[in-house]
Amino acid sequence: MASGPAPAAAASGQRPRVSAWAPLRHPVFRMLWLAQFVSNIGTFMQSVGAVWVMLELHQSPAVVALVQTAVFLPVLLLGVPAGALADLIDRRRLLLATQGLMLAAAGGLAVLTWTGGVTPAALLALTFALGVGTALNGPAWQAVQPELVPAAEFPQAVTLGGASMNLGRAIGPALAGVIIAATGPGLVFLLNAVSFLAVIGALAAWRPKPEDRPGPPEQFDAAVRVGLRYAWHSHLIHYVLLRSGTFTLASAGLLALLPVYARSQLGLGSGGLGLLYGAFGAGAAVSALLLPRIRARIGVDGAVVAGTAAAAVTMLALAFTRSPVLAALITFVARAGWLLSAGWSVTQMLRTGFRCQT
């Protein structure tokens, strides 16, 4: 009787190969993954709707760029406190609270848009509230993943999570552009609010096992100080932040000013803007699929250099491009290069985090 591949792998001391889809066999992970996928589509629909409303209200490039600032500034300000909260309080309840906050912000924006009461200040405030929800949600969401799948399938679970984000980034903007052109941005904001209901429903149905935490709970301020102290004394974190921060500062203008470029230079409406954002997201999805092969061929540092060069060249090319089709192709390549470069930073931070826990 011939031996199968699993015994052969065991005899050679190698771990059996785990399917990339294996985590989806677990009902709870599948339920939460599908809900998060729907929410990711809604989130990236929201991003197009918000910048389009700001373009209608105020065409100043500086003001339009503030929409992206309102999205990402909470992540910068609340990254460490959010990680401490995820370690100190019930993560399921924290996730329910953050999803509820984002639901309220998106719903409020839909109401203001439909009633004609939205102003630049209100748009930025509610976008900032969505950013706060995202910042507080992220660490808790990552922390619950090991509870949903066996340890051997955790890398595949992380990959599927990234695929959900990248697919949402590709689908959401294009869908938003069509909806805005047909009915206006109010429906986009409403659909985003409804997408949070999918995650809230999945979290409400999930019953995690009680965590065994020996000893008294750590104080919030002490946990924040520990995290800051570790980051202050970690040379690897300093290097990662310097390298990723330099790239982000140089490339942030692409995403922040893409709406202004699409309207003033390309003459596009909401549908065209959505397609540009969709091409941007599709570049991330394709790059994520090819990233392991690229790193295997040219190494991690080679991938970072190639990604940085691609981002620089494409931003320069956009300055001289007036063709919408060519601009879509360029933004596709730009996002692919962006992911190649940023992927190094994410990998290093994850490794650092794992070392900190061991």
N, C-alpha and C positions, 0 to 999 in steps of 0.2 A: 504494500500500500504506500503510495507516494506521500511524502510530507508536504504540507501546505506552506505558504509563505510566512505565516505567523510563527509556527514552530521553528522554521529556519532562522527567522530573525531572532527568536529567543535564544537559540543555540549559539548564535554568533555574538550575543550580548547586546544587540541593537534593539532599540525600542520599535514596536510595530508602527508603521506609518499611519497617522491619523488623517482621516478625510478632512478636507477644508470645510465641508458642510456638517461635520459631526456635531457641533454644538446645537444645531437646529433640531436635532432629534430629541432634545430635552424640552418638554412642554413650556416650562416657565421661561427659559431663555428665548424660545421661539416666540412666545407671546410678547415679551418685552422688546425683542428685536423688531418685530413687525410694527409694534406701536411706535417705537423710536424712529423707524424708517418713515412712517407717515408723518411724524412730528418734524423730522429733518426736511422733508419736502415742504411742509408748511413754513418752517423757519426761513428757508431760502426763497420761498415766495414772498415772505414778509420783507426780506432785504430789498427786493426789487420794488415792492410797493412803497416802502418808506422813502427810498431815494427819488422815486418818481413824484410822490407827493411833494417832497421838498423842492424838486425842480419846478413844479407848478407854483409853489408858494414863493420861492426865492431862488433866483438863478445864479447867485454869487457862488463861484467855485468853492470859496472858503466855507460858506454856510452848508453847501451840499456835502462837503467832506466831513462836516461835523457829525453826520449820520453814522459814518463808520467809527468815528471817535466814540460816540455814545454806545456803540455795540461793544467795542473792545476795551474801553477804559475800565469798566467794572472788573474784567478779568485781571487786569494789571493791579487794581487796587485791592481786590478781594481774594486773590489766588491763595495766599497763605491762610487767612482766616477761614476760607471755605474748606481747605484741607483739614484744618483743626476741627471744624464742626463735623465733618464727615467721620472723624475718629471718635468724637465725644458723644454724639447723640444718635438716636435711632435713625438709621439711614433711610429706611422706607418712609418714615414720617417727614424727614427732611426733603426727600424727593417729591413727596406729595405737596409739601408747602411751596417748593420752588416751581413746580408745574402749575400750581394754582396761581402764583404770582404772575407767571408768564401768560396764563389764560386771561387773567383780569386785564393785564396791560394790552394784549392784542385785542380783546373784546372792546376795551375802552377806545382804542384807536379806530376800530371799525365804526363805533357809534359816532365819534367826533367827525369822522370822514363823511359819513352819510348825512349828518345834520349840518354840515358846513362849518362846524366849530373848530376844526383843526387849525392850529397855528404852528409856526416853526418851533416855538418854545415847547408847546404841548407834544409835538411830534418827537422832539429830542428827549423830552422827559420820559415819555412812554417807551421810547426805544432804549433809553438808559435803564429803565425798569426791566425790560426784557433781557438786557445785558447782565443785570444783577442776578436775575433768575438763572441765566446760563452759567455765570461764574460760580454760584453756589451749588448748582446742580452737577457740574462736571466731576469734581472729585468724589462725590457720593456715588454717582453712577458708575464710575470706574471701580470704586471699592466694592460694589456688590457683585461685580462680574465673577469673581472666584467662587461665590456662593451658588452660582447658577449652573456651572459646568465642572466636570472633574479637572484636576490639575493638568492632566495630560492634554486636555483640549483647550486650555486657556489661551495659548497663542492663536489658535484658530478662531476663538471667540473675539479676541482683539482685532484680528483681521476682518472678521465679519462686521464688527462695529465700525471700522474704518470704511468698509465698502458701503455700509448704510449711509454714512455721512457723505461720501463722494457721489453716490447715486442721487441722493437728495439734492446735492449741490448742482448736479447736471439737469435733473428733472424740474425742480422747483422754479428756477428763474424763467425757463422757457414757458412753463405753464402759467406763471404769473403774468408774463408779457401778453399772452393771449387773453387772459381774463381781464386785465386792465384795459386792453384795447376794446374789448367787447362790452364791459359793464362798469369799469372804473375800479380804483384800488380798494374800495370798501369791502368788496367780496373777498379780496385777497386776505385782508386782515381778519375777516370773519372765519375763513377757512383755516387760517393759522391757529386761531383760538380753538376751533373744533379739533384740530390735530392734537392739541394738548389734552383734550378729553380722552383720546385714545390711550395716551400714556397713563393718565390718572386712573382710568378703568383697569388697565393691566396691573398697575401697582396696587390698586385696591384689592384685586383678586389674588395677588401674591401673598403667601403666608411664609415668610422666612423663619428659619429656626432661630430661637433665642441665642444671642451671642454669649459666650462664656468669657467674661472679663474679670479676672481675679483682681482683688484689691479695690480701693476706693477710686472713683472716676477722677481723671485728671482735670485740672481747672483749665478753662478756655485760654486765659491770658498766659498761663504757663506753657500750654501747647503751642501757642503762637510764638512765644519767645524761643522755644526749642527749635522750631522750624526755621526761624530767622537766624538763630545762632549757627545752625548747621549750614545754611546757605552762605552765611558770612565767612565761614572758615573752610568751605569746600572749594579748592582750586578748580576742580572739574566743572562745578556749577558756574564759577566765574567765567571760565573759558566758553562754556556753552552759551551763557547769557550774552557775552561780548560778541561771539560769532553770529548767533541768531539775531541779536538786537541790531547789529550793523546791517545785516541783510534786510531785516524788516523795515528799518528806517529808510533804506534806499529804495525799497520796492512798494512801500505802503501806498504811495501816490497812485499806483495803477488802479487798485480797487476803489480807492476813495474818489478818484476823479473820472472813473470810467463812465458814469452817467452824464457828466458834463461833456466829455469827449464824444459820446454817442449822439448827443443831441446837437451840440454846436458844430462839431467837425464832420460828422457823418450824416446829420439830418435825420436821425432815426427817431421813431416813436417808441411807445412802451413795448411793443412787440419786438422791435429790433434790439432794444436794450436787454430784454429778457433773453434773447438768443445769444447776445454777447456774454451775459452772465452764465448762460447754459454752456456755451463753448468753454468758458473758464472752468466750470465745474467738470465738464467732460475730460478736460486735460488732466485734472486731478485723478479722475477714475482710471483713465488709461495708464497714467504714470504709476499709480499704486499697483496695478497689475504687473507692470514691467519692472518695478523697482528691484525685486529680488534678483532678476536676471542681470539687470544693469550693474548692480553692486557686485555680483559674482564675476562679471567680466572686467570691470574697471576699478573695483574696490570702492569702499565707502568714501574716501577722500576724492577719488575721481568722480564719483557721482555728485558730490557737493560742488566741485569745480564746474562740471558740465551744467548742473542746474543753475548755478549762479551766472554763468556765461549766457545761458539761454534766456534767463530773465532779463539780463542787461541788454542783450541784442534785441529782444522783442519789444522792450519798452522804447528803445531808440527807433525801431521800425514803426511803431505806432505813431510816433511824432510826424512821420512823413506819409502816412497812409490815409487815404480818403475813400477807400473802397470798403463797404460793409462786409463783404465776403472775405476779403483779405484780412480785415481787422478781426473777424471771428477766428480765422485760422491762427493769427498771431496770438490772440488771447488764449487759445487752446495750448499753444506751445509755451506761452508764458507761465500758465498755471502748472503745466507738467514740469517745467524747470523749477518753479517755486517749490513743488513738493519734493523734488530730488534734493534740493538744498535744505529744506526744513526738516525732512525726514531724519537727517543726521541728528539734529538737535533733540527731536522727540525720543529717538533711540537712546541717546546718552542720558537724558533726564530720567527715562524709565529705568535704565541700568543703575543710575545713581540712587533712585528711590528704592529699588530692590536691595541695594547694598545697605541703605540706611535702615531697612527693616530687619536685616539679618544680623 
